[in-house]
Amino acid sequence: MASIGLDKVLDKAWADKSLPEILAAPVGALKGVSDRDGELLQEAFGGKTIADLAELKYVRRAQALAALDAAK
C-alpha cells in the first residue's frame, strides 16, 4: 500500500484529518492552493472539493498522458 506524508500535500490544519474529511475538504486545503485558486477552479471546472478535483476528466486525462510518457 502506498503512503504519503499528508503534511507535505495538505495545509497544516488538514494534515491530521481522516481521509473522508480530506476528500470532502475544499481544494484550498491542498498545500499551495489558495482559497482564491479553489474558487477559480470551481468556476472553471465545477469542482469544489478535493474529491471533485480528483474526479475531473481533465485531471484524469492529464494523468493518463503523464503516465504514458513515464512508461516510455
C-alpha positions in Angstrom: 0.0 0.0 0.0 1.3 3.5 -0.9 1.5 6.2 1.7 2.5 9.8 1.7 3.2 12.4 4.4 -0.1 14.3 4.5 1.7 17.3 5.9 3.6 17.5 2.5 0.4 17.8 0.4 -2.1 19.5 2.8 -2.2 22.7 4.7 -1.4 22.2 8.4 -5.0 22.4 9.5 -5.9 19.4 7.4 -2.9 17.1 7.9 -4.4 15.3 10.9 -7.9 14.8 9.4 -9.4 11.4 8.3 -9.3 10.6 4.6 -13.1 11.1 4.2 -12.7 14.6 5.8 -9.8 15.4 3.5 -11.7 14.3 0.4 -14.6 16.5 1.4 -12.4 19.4 2.1 -12.2 22.5 -0.2 -9.5 22.4 -2.8 -7.8 25.2 -0.8 -6.9 22.6 1.8 -4.1 21.4 -0.6 -0.8 22.9 0.2 0.0 25.7 -2.3 -3.6 26.2 -3.4 -5.2 29.4 -2.1 -8.8 29.8 -1.3 -9.0 32.1 -4.4 -7.3 29.4 -6.5 -10.0 27.0 -5.3 -12.7 29.5 -6.3 -11.2 29.8 -9.7 -11.0 26.0 -10.1 -14.6 25.7 -9.1 -15.7 28.4 -11.6 -13.7 26.8 -14.4 -14.4 23.1 -13.8 -17.2 22.9 -11.3 -15.4 21.0 -8.6 -15.2 22.4 -5.1 -13.8 19.5 -3.0 -10.5 17.6 -3.2 -12.6 14.6 -4.3 -14.2 16.6 -7.1 -10.8 17.8 -8.3 -9.6 14.2 -8.4 -12.6 13.1 -10.5 -12.3 15.8 -13.1 -12.0 14.3 -16.5 -9.3 16.9 -17.4 -7.2 15.8 -14.5 -7.6 12.2 -15.3 -6.7 12.8 -19.0 -3.6 14.7 -17.9 -2.6 12.0 -15.5 -3.0 9.3 -18.2 -0.8 11.3 -20.6 1.8 11.8 -18.0 1.7 8.0 -17.2 2.2 7.2 -20.8 5.2 9.5 -21.0 6.7 7.9 -17.8 6.2 4.4 -19.2 8.4 5.0 -22.3 
